[in-house]
Amino acid sequence: MATSDNDSSAVTPPPKMDPIMRNALRYTVSAKEYKLLHQYLISRSPPAILRRAPQPPRYEAIVKSKDDYNAAAVRASLRVFLATQTGLKLWELVLTKVSAARGQPQTPKPRTSFWKSPNIRLSLSLSLILLLHRLLHRFFVRLRSNLLTDDAKPFRRRNPRISKVLCSRLAPAVGASLAGFCMGVYPADQLRITIALYAAARAAEFVFNALEDEGWFKDRPWVGFHALSDRKDGQGILTFKIKWFGSWMLMPLSAGQLLHAFVLDRDCFPKGFGDFLLKYGGPYVQIQPQGYPAKLTWPDTYEIVDGLKEITNLKWPPFISPILFPASTTLPRTLTAIAPITDPAHPAIKSLSCALLHPTDPSCLRVYLTYYIQTIPRIAKGFTLIFSLLSLPRYKSFLANPILATDKLARSILRFTFFISGALGTSWGSICLFQHVFPRTLLYSQRWFLGGFLGGLWGFLDRKNGRSNFLYSARLSVDSLWKVGVKHGWWKGIRGGDVWLFTLALCAINIVHENDPKAVNGKIFRQGMSSLCGEAVDRALGQAQNLDEVQKVEEREVKVQGINTPLKDVDREKS
C-alpha cells in the first residue's frame, strides 16, 4: 500500500509556476544556458539550493514557448548591457592602476546619479540598439511577407506608394536602422562622435566593396608602369603592373590636414596622436639637456609647437644669431619662450624655424638623414612587439610553416616601420625643405598641409595591407577638420548630428549586408550584423556561389587583418 502511495506521488505533476516568474526566467536564461549553468554551478551548490532549483528538463518545460524570438532579443540585449558595463569598469580599474604605477596624480571624478552615469548610458544605448534592431527587423520582415500575400491586394491597390516602400526587399534593412537613434541615449561626447565616424567609415568601405563587386571599377587605373623583357620562350613582352589605386590614397590628404591642425589648431587635434608625433620627433624636438640649471626654464614639447605656430603667423622670419649680434633684438616678443633653444643656435642657420628644430647643426639634409638613423630602430622595436602580439591568434600558420609565416611577419613589420618613420621624417623635414624652396610669404600656412601630404605618400609602401590604418587616419582627419571648421565659422555644428550620421551609416551597412554580404569586411563584423538581425549564420560564406567568391572573401579578410596570411594562404603558397 505504501508502495502504491509512493508511485502515485511520483507521477503527480509539479505545481504550476507563477506566470510573472516564468516570463522572468524566459527573458533571462535560455534552456541551453540553464543546462550548462546547472551542470557546472548549481549541481555543485549546497543541498538546500539544489532541492529548490528545477532540473533542466523541468526548466525547459517551464520556459518553452512557440516563439522565442522576443525573449532571445531581450536576453541578448541584457548580455550586451552587462558585458559593456563590466568591460568599462575593468577598463577604468586598469587605467587607475597604470596611472598609480606611473605616479600620475589621480583626479577625483564628480559624483553623478546612477542614470546619469556615462558608463550606464553607454551600456543602455548599445543594448537598446540591439534590442530594437532585432524587433524592428522582424516586424518589417513579417509586415512585408503579409503585404505580399493575395489577401493584401486591396491594400496594395489603395496605397500603391506605401505598398511599394513596405514591400521592397530593403524595407527590413532600412526600418531596422531606426534603432540607431538609440545612440542618443549616450550623452554628446567625443566617444559618441568616434563611434559615428567609425560606422560611417565602415559604411563607405562596404559600399565601395559592393560597387566593386558589381563591376563599377573595372577600368580604374591599375597599371603603374610597363617594362620590356625577353621571356624564356622568346615570345611576347613581359608586363609588370603595380596596383597603385586604393585606400592608401587617403593617407596623404589625412596626414596633410592632421599636420596642419596639429600646429595651427591644436585644440582640434587628438592629443594622443600629437604625443606620438612628438615622441618620435627625433632630432627635430629639442628636449632639456642633462645638467641644465634647474632655475632656468626650458620649453616643453608643446611650447615648441606653439613656437612653430607663431613663426608661421609671422611668415617664417629669418634667424638673427645672438652670437653674432649680441646687442640686437634677435627674437620677436611673442617667441621669447623658445629663446633657450634658439639663442645658442649655430650662426650659419638662416631660418628661425631651423634654429628651433635643429639648433646645433646648420645642415638640414644631415639632420633629415640623422632622423632615420635614430628613429627607425625605436619604431621597429615597438611595432615588433605589437605585431607579434597581434599575430598570436594566427599561431596555426606558424606551426604549419614557421619560415614562411615568420618571413611574412617580418616583412609586415619592416614595411609598416618604414611607412611610419618615412611619414614622420618627411613631415618634419618638409619644414626645412620649404624654407629653401618657397619665398617667405608663399603658402606660409598651407605649407603645413603640403608637408603632411608629402609624408602621407609613404603610405604607398603599405598599400596592400594598411587599409585599416588609412581609414583610421581618415576618421581622425574628418573629426579634426569638422572641429576646425566649426572653430573658424566655416560651418555650424548640428545638434545630434553624430546620431543622425550613425543612423544613416547603420542604414547603409544594413543595405549592403542585405544585398551583398561578401562586401562586408571582417568575419567578426559580419557576425555582429547577423546578431543584430537575429541570425546565427555568416551570410557571406553561405551565399558564396563558387571558389572565386570564397577566395574574394578571404582576400578581404587579409586586408582587414593586415598582418599575416591565414593558414589557407600559407598552405596554398607552400604547395
Protein Blocks (a to p, Z undefined) as FASTA:
>chain_A
ZZmmmmmmmmpccddddfklmmmmmmmpcfklmmmmmmmmmmmmcfklmmmpccfklmmm
mmgcfblklmmmmmmmmmmmmmmmmmmmmmmmmmmmmmmmnopacdddddddfklpmklm
mmmmmmmmmmmmmmmmmmmmmmmmmmmpmklmmmmmmmmmlmmmmmpmklmmmmmmmmmm
mmmmpccdfklmmmmmmmmmmmmmmmmmmmmmnopammgcfbfbdcddddfkopajdddd
ddfbdfklmmmmmmmmmmmmmmmmmmlccfklmmmmmmmnmjmlccddehiafkbccddf
klmmmmmmmmmmnoopadddfklmmmbcfbdfklmmmmmmmmmpcfkbmbfklmmmmmmb
mbfklmmmmmmmmmmmmmmmmmmmmmmmmmmmmmmmmmmmmmlmmmmmmmmmmmmmmmmm
mmmmmmmmmmmmmmmmpcfklokllmmmmmmmmmmmmmmmmmmmmmmmmmmmmmmmmmmm
mmmmmmnopaccdehklmmmmmmmmmmmmmmmmmmmmlpgcjklmmmmmmmnopabdfkl
mmpmbfklmmmmmmmmmmmnomaccfklmmmmmZZ
